[in-house]
Amino acid sequence: MSIRTTGPLPDLEHVDHVLSTTRAVRKRLDLSRPVPRAVVEECARLAFQAPNGSNEQHWGWVFVDDPATRREMARIYRAGMADVHARRAVEGQVPDNSPPARQRMVSSVEHLRDHLEEVPVLLVPTVTGRMDEASLFVQASRWGTVCPGVWSLMLALRSRGLGSVWTTVHLEREREMAELLGIPYDEVTQAGLFPIAYTVGTRFSAADRSATRIRWNRW
């Protein structure tokens, strides 16, 4: 893939459309359509162009398309989710799922939970270093390295008719996932798990973010 570095800027209308319609996709992931490795790698190479801390690329990208490995990843994911629910119940922090918007979100999460192993490609991105005891400065620097790349990947996927969502629940069992994928647990931190698939339809709308707060000069 050649990445153009000269010439006119891209059409702003198209760029704005991709930025405003790249959604967290769960139910609309097409579980039956294969995703070629070449498409994923093309998106990854674009993600590698993202800004990152000190231009040191402290990241690692583990893409998985092996069905048996995906099944094990799904098992770990579900176990991590069960851990979260159990802890919230003990701590009395069970969320109120009665509002309609919350019910839709829960239904979407449960759908992904039940079908994760069917998603054609799963990604676990990592960032160098463990942050368990790290200072806030180190943590922010490390997340500032991996987050732009992951978002660039999601934008690249969207522009090619694919979708994803940033999930983190498996991190309840991060070490177990590390052992499965051969990730050096003591040397890197997993940033999440991303299902990657073509979407059922490509029409997505901008979300209502009218409640977002903008402040100038002070809180």
N, C-alpha and C positions, 0 to 999 in steps of 0.2 A: 504494500500500500504506500502510495506517495502522499505526503502531507504538504499541501500548498502553503508556502510561507510568503509569497508575494502576490501582487494583484489586488483588485478591489475587495473591500470588505463584503462579507456575505449579506444577503437580503435581511434587513433587520426584522421585517415582518415574520419571516420564517424562523429566525433565531428566537424572537419573542414567543412565538407559538410553541416551539419545543420547550423553552424554559417554563412556560406557564401551564403546559399540559402534560408534563412528565409526572405521572401519579405513582403512588404506591399501589402496585398491581398484585392482586392475589387471585380473586375469582376469575379474572379474565385472562389468566395465563393459559395458553393453548397447550394442553398436556399431550396432545396426539401428534403434534408437528415437530419433527426433528430440528435441532439447531446445529448447523454446521460449525465445526471448530473454526473454520476460516473466518466466519462472521464474528464469532466471539473474540478471536485474536485481533481482528481489525479494530473492534471497539476497545480492546485492551490497549492497543498501541496508541489510540487517541487519548485514553485515560493517562497513559504515561507522560503525556505532554502537560499535564496539570501542574500548577505551581505546588511546591512542596518545601518543607523546612530546610533551609540552608542548601537547597538544590542537591540533597544527598540521597534522595529516593529511598528512604527507610521503609520500604514496603515489600510485601510478598503477595503473590496472587496464586491461589490454589483453586483451579477450576476442576470440577468433577463431572464426568459424564458416564462413568462406569455404573451400571444399574445396581450391582451388589453394594458398592460403596455408598451410593445414594440412599439405599434402604437403611444402612447403618446410620447414616447421617440423620435421616428422618427419625429413627428410633431415639437418638440422642436428643434431637430437637424436642420431641414429645416428652421425653423424660425431664428435660430442662423446664418445659412449660408446666409440667405437673409439680415440679419443685417450687416454682413461683407461686402457683395457686395454693399449695399446702402452706407455704410460709405466710402468705397473706391471710389465710384463714386463722392461723395461730396468732398472728399479730393483730387481728381484727381490722385489717385494711382491705377488705373485699370491696372492689369498686361498685358503684351503682350502675348497673347495666340496663336500667329501665328506659332511659331516653331513647327515642327511635334512632338517632344518629349513632348512639353507643351500641345499640343492638345490631345495626348494620355493620359496624366495625368488628364486633365480636364474631358475627357470622362469617365475615371475611377471614378473620384470623383462624377460626376453626376450620374453614375450608382448606386453607393452606396447610394447617397442621395435619389434616386427614389425607392430603394428596401430595405432600412434599416429595416423596420418593418418585413420583411420576413426572416431576419437572425435569426437562431434558438436561439442564446444566445447573449445577449448584456452585457457588463461589464462596470461599472463605478468604477474605483479604487479611493480611497481617501487617503490623508495623514493628520495627525493631525495638527491642527492649521490653522489660516488664515494668508496669506502672503501678503495681500494688503499693509500693512505698515511695513512689516518685513525688517530687514537689509539683505544685500546680503548674509552674512554668514548664517543667519537663512534660507533664501530661498534655498541656495545651499545644506544645510544640510538636509532639508526636501525633496527636489527633489532627493538627493542622497539616501534617504531611499526608495522611491517608484519606481524609475526608474529601478534599478537592478531587483527588483521583477517582474515588468511588462515585462521586456525583457526576464527573465527566463521563464515566462509564455508563451510568444510567441515562444520561442525555444521548450518548452515542447509540445505545440500544433503542431508545425511543425513536430516534431519527431513522432507524432501520426496521421499524415495526415490531420491536421486541419490548418487553417490560420486565420490571423487577421490583423488589421492595427490600428495604434495609431491615432485617430482623436481628435480634440480639439475644433471644431467650436461650439459645443453646449455650451461651456463655456461662450459664449456671453450671455447665459441665464442660468447661473449656478444655480441661486436661484430657478428658475422654475423647473429645474431638481431635485434639492434638495427636493422641496415640493412634487414632484411626488413620489420620492423613499423613503421619510422619512429620508433623510440624514440631520444631524444637521448642517445647513449651517454656523452658527456662530462658530462651533467647528472644522470643517475640511474643507479641500480644495480638490475639485475634480481634478483629474489629466488628465482626458480625457474620451473618450468613445471608447470601443473596440468591434467590431462585431466579433463573434466567430462562425465558421462553418467548416465543412469538405471542402476541396478544390476540384475543378473539375480537376482531375489529380493531381499527386504528384510531377511531374517533374518541378523543378524550377532551374534556372541557376544563377551563380554568376553574379553580376552587374559589369559594367565597372566603376571602381573608379580610373581610371588612372589620373584624375585631382586632386585627393586628395593630399594635401600638407603635407609633413613630414619635420619637422625642428628639429635640434639638438642644444642644448645649448642656443640659442637665436632666436628671431623672424627674 
